[in-house]
Amino acid sequence: MKFESYNPLLIEHLKRKITFFLFVIIISFGVLILRIWHLQILQKDVLQTLSENNRTKKVLQSDYRGKIFDTNNRVIVDIRSSFNLYITPENANDIKGIYKIISQRLSMDEKEFHQTVKTAPSYKDILIERDLSREDVAFIEEHKIDLPGIFFKVEPLRNYREDNLAAHILGYVGEISKTQLAAAKNSGYQQGDYIGQYGLEKIYENTLRGKKGSKEIEVDASGRELKILHQVFPKQGQNLVLTIDVEIQKIVEKLLLGKEGAVAVLDPNSGAILAMSSSPSFDPNLFAGKFSKTAWNALSYDKLHPLQNRAIQGQYAPGSVYKIITAAAGLGEGMVDEKFTTVCKGKFKLGNRNYRCWRKGGHGEVNLHKAMVQSCDVFFYELGYRLGIDALARYAYGFGFGQKAGFELPGEKKGLVPSKNWKIENRNEPWYPGETISASIGQSYNLATPLQMANLINAVANGGTLWKPFVLKKIITNDGTVIKKISPQILKKLPVSEEHLNIIRKALSGVVVEKRGTGYRARIPGITVSGKTGTSQVIQLKSDEEEEEKEEIPYEFRDHAWFVAFAPSENPQIAVSVIIEHGGHGGSASAPVAREIIKKYFQLYPLKNV
Amino acid sequence: MFDRRIVSSFDWTILILTLIISSVGIVFIYSAMHGVASDSLKKLYIKQIIWVSYGLACLLIVLLFDYRHLAKFSYLIYFFLLILLAFVLLFGKKVSGAQRWLTIGNFTFQVSEMAKIILIITLAKYFEGGKLIGDYKLKNFIIPGILTTIPFILIVKQPDLGTSMVLLFILFVMILIVETHPKTLLLIIGTSILILPLSWFFLKDYQKERLLTLIDPNIDPLGSGYHILQSRIAIGSGGFWGKGLMAGTQSRLHFLPEQHTDFIFSVLAEEMGFAGSCVLLILYLLFFIKALDLISKVRDRFGMLLGLGIISTLFFYVVFNLGMTIGLFPVVGIPLPLVSYGGSSIVSTYIAIGIILNIGMRRSFIE
């Protein structure tokens, strides 16, 4: 074979090119090695993390919120499992078709549904609907084949066993808001988590809240879960034991049903709250689970303000209950004693104005005892007038008015104790002597909350100790270990001597027991009850208007009815304050409520030596 | 036909390097696919062993014939190629939208794989004689240009951008190797640089995206940037010593796309780390140095041009594939010679290496 292509000159030329080519190859490999070094050595840490993130998926499991028990360890609040509906957009190929099917059973806004599915990252599980009913779950399970990307998670949900029971104290949990989420940075909260939004749920959020569990799962590129690499089980939060007695709380709420008002029931020996209720109330279950906006609006725009806790936030004129303070001041300042008498002719004249006693005909000759028992206004007009507003204010303050009782829940109102200084500072007007007259029977500017009223009668009952009311008895773990026990705290002692207090207590017993006592409706056979009626004026009635005509006054202008009581009179174990808004007279509207509560209490805890 | 001189000048080193690199490929195809659910995919490494055996057989067959016969029949072979390419366009088997496969009996193969070697043979034949009087001028490149453009267009139409770019690269390498007049060379390089940006307008959208994501894969991490990003993560997370054989999470959990074909290096780098990557690169480097050394001893111009054309094409494949996996080049479907899974690629690489060995083997036969 002969070939033409052999030419030494041209071969030499090509050999030079080969040397150049070799050079190019070595340089290229050098560049490749440098780049690989850059990735595998310099960027190793970053890329290793990315690789870990790639292959693992962290799934958080909801924590189990602590339970809430009543004073006898009965469960009031716990958790139950709920079926929550989720969608993973990347697995759902036909979003419209899915909507068509699930909207047959679940009411949801089509636009909102598409919006949430579209805006979320496609690999994430998006919550569509919480707490589906058994029927809805069954329906979706039936159509599972046509619903790719749709699945359920069984998650714990707060369960308020008795619905409305003690709603204002317990509060509620709700989904964490964006602002809350921003404020609670680094504390493990995530969007969609529940957080205490009101009441004890809010105050003891950190106690009740458990610890989330987590599962680290190895996943492949298509998101399939292959195996669990690491698992931390969720932990339950701590439990609250309350001073509330469910049985008493139930009867209180039953008695308040359909009325507006509040009740506070205290233990005279500690200040523990045995029951406290505000009516109308609400169902905290509505806030957990699928809570629709309409239901929220219905509650927050309700004219009767069901979300307001009237027991600590409602401020009412104390009415004749205030006479306890006026009496204590009179005795304390030496203005009156047991023997002192005055004559009630049905009115008290100051200047050219007449201040009427509630009893048109007058009470005749009255001493302190009779004035308390029959709630004679004229006696206290005269006494108050002689004491002056500042002395009254001093005593009112001593009885816990005008200051927060120091209850655990926020939003507590202070009430109002008027004085000369207060008038100048707040109204920019001098105090008029006439105002002292109505102030001495608890009207005028005087304001107190039902809890303050309960605390007052509680102190009178126990011999002068003003306790700090409390609702949380102890914090325990799930196995019963006590984490924290709350011991009763004394706010102060009433500015009344024992002798004077006994005079007042005797009169309060008379209010219920004696023939003409205004609180006779609170009588219970076998139990000695003491109490005081009160009427909180909604509008200042003209002095010559007839009290008896009250029934004809429009509802919203009718007076609020007070009754405060304790029992047994000799050795009190329960103290109650009741206010029924627009209930009219305390003796008729509120005394029977207090009676039923006390009756229930002694059914539950019978007196030993009777 | 088999002279003792021929056998004694056979380069065993190149063959052994070829087999070592092929074995590396088989090991990592096994590693890449062992976590797959499908049994047929799991056994892909066995198929690769079969392909390597076929390749080896083809290599031996290539050794039997004197490569210089190729020069004689080069234009005939070239013509035959054009007919096959046209045939593929009309009757070829479609695989994922591209017509690249020709089925004869129950044997399918990629005609474009053959196009590269045939173009090298044809161009080597054209430049074989050289120009004793002066250098090659622009007009001398008109015929090679046409010879390249016809198969180029036919392959672009398939469409197989990767292979068609290789054809242009082959022409460019030939122009570089032969005695091109410096001014002509500058002119060609200059126009290429000017034309290159214009080609942007002829690219399809997905091709543009691939180029853009090369610069920053994060502009579309789940779309066209996904391959680059995941490959980068795989390689980088290997660190110095790697995660261990079959322990690469990126490949085992299928985050790596094309883990047994174009991105096989990412599997190796993840599992064997920087150390393993260097070993593979050194194997390739030794192969190229050895092959160049062999070719430099040849005293036949056609053989040299043919050998250099083949070596530079293999080099182009290795550098482009590695560059692609480490994010230096855009993602185009270019396999890693000898390592990536694929029958056509393995067989044609073995044929190419067979030709190199053939040239080296017969160098001393030339008077």
Chai-1 contact restraints between the chains, C-beta under 6 A:
chainA,res_idxA,chainB,res_idxB,connection_type,confidence,min_distance_angstrom,max_distance_angstrom,comment,restraint_id
A,F3,B,R68,contact,1.0,0.0,6.0,A-B,restraint_1
A,S5,B,E128,contact,1.0,0.0,6.0,A-B,restraint_2
A,S5,B,D300,contact,1.0,0.0,6.0,A-B,restraint_3
A,S5,B,R301,contact,1.0,0.0,6.0,A-B,restraint_4
A,S5,B,F302,contact,1.0,0.0,6.0,A-B,restraint_5
A,Y6,B,D300,contact,1.0,0.0,6.0,A-B,restraint_6
A,L10,B,G130,contact,1.0,0.0,6.0,A-B,restraint_7
A,L10,B,R301,contact,1.0,0.0,6.0,A-B,restraint_8
A,I11,B,R299,contact,1.0,0.0,6.0,A-B,restraint_9
A,H13,B,E179,contact,1.0,0.0,6.0,A-B,restraint_10
A,L14,B,M304,contact,1.0,0.0,6.0,A-B,restraint_11
A,K15,B,S296,contact,1.0,0.0,6.0,A-B,restraint_12
A,K17,B,I177,contact,1.0,0.0,6.0,A-B,restraint_13
A,I18,B,L292,contact,1.0,0.0,6.0,A-B,restraint_14
A,I18,B,S296,contact,1.0,0.0,6.0,A-B,restraint_15
A,L22,B,L292,contact,1.0,0.0,6.0,A-B,restraint_16
A,I25,B,F288,contact,1.0,0.0,6.0,A-B,restraint_17
A,S28,B,V319,contact,1.0,0.0,6.0,A-B,restraint_18
A,F29,B,L281,contact,1.0,0.0,6.0,A-B,restraint_19
A,F29,B,L285,contact,1.0,0.0,6.0,A-B,restraint_20
A,L32,B,L322,contact,1.0,0.0,6.0,A-B,restraint_21
A,R35,B,I326,contact,1.0,0.0,6.0,A-B,restraint_22
A,R35,B,L328,contact,1.0,0.0,6.0,A-B,restraint_23
A,I36,B,S277,contact,1.0,0.0,6.0,A-B,restraint_24
A,I36,B,I326,contact,1.0,0.0,6.0,A-B,restraint_25
A,L39,B,I235,contact,1.0,0.0,6.0,A-B,restraint_26
A,L39,B,G236,contact,1.0,0.0,6.0,A-B,restraint_27
A,Q40,B,G236,contact,1.0,0.0,6.0,A-B,restraint_28
A,Q40,B,G238,contact,1.0,0.0,6.0,A-B,restraint_29
A,Q40,B,G239,contact,1.0,0.0,6.0,A-B,restraint_30
A,Q40,B,F274,contact,1.0,0.0,6.0,A-B,restraint_31
A,Q43,B,G236,contact,1.0,0.0,6.0,A-B,restraint_32
A,K44,B,G236,contact,1.0,0.0,6.0,A-B,restraint_33
A,K44,B,G239,contact,1.0,0.0,6.0,A-B,restraint_34
A,L47,B,I233,contact,1.0,0.0,6.0,A-B,restraint_35
A,L47,B,G236,contact,1.0,0.0,6.0,A-B,restraint_36
A,L47,B,S237,contact,1.0,0.0,6.0,A-B,restraint_37
A,Q48,B,S237,contact,1.0,0.0,6.0,A-B,restraint_38
A,L50,B,I233,contact,1.0,0.0,6.0,A-B,restraint_39
A,S51,B,I233,contact,1.0,0.0,6.0,A-B,restraint_40
A,S51,B,S237,contact,1.0,0.0,6.0,A-B,restraint_41
A,S51,B,Q250,contact,1.0,0.0,6.0,A-B,restraint_42
A,N54,B,F255,contact,1.0,0.0,6.0,A-B,restraint_43
A,R55,B,T249,contact,1.0,0.0,6.0,A-B,restraint_44
A,R55,B,L253,contact,1.0,0.0,6.0,A-B,restraint_45
A,D220,B,L253,contact,1.0,0.0,6.0,A-B,restraint_46
A,D220,B,H254,contact,1.0,0.0,6.0,A-B,restraint_47
A,A221,B,L253,contact,1.0,0.0,6.0,A-B,restraint_48
A,A221,B,H254,contact,1.0,0.0,6.0,A-B,restraint_49
A,A221,B,F255,contact,1.0,0.0,6.0,A-B,restraint_50
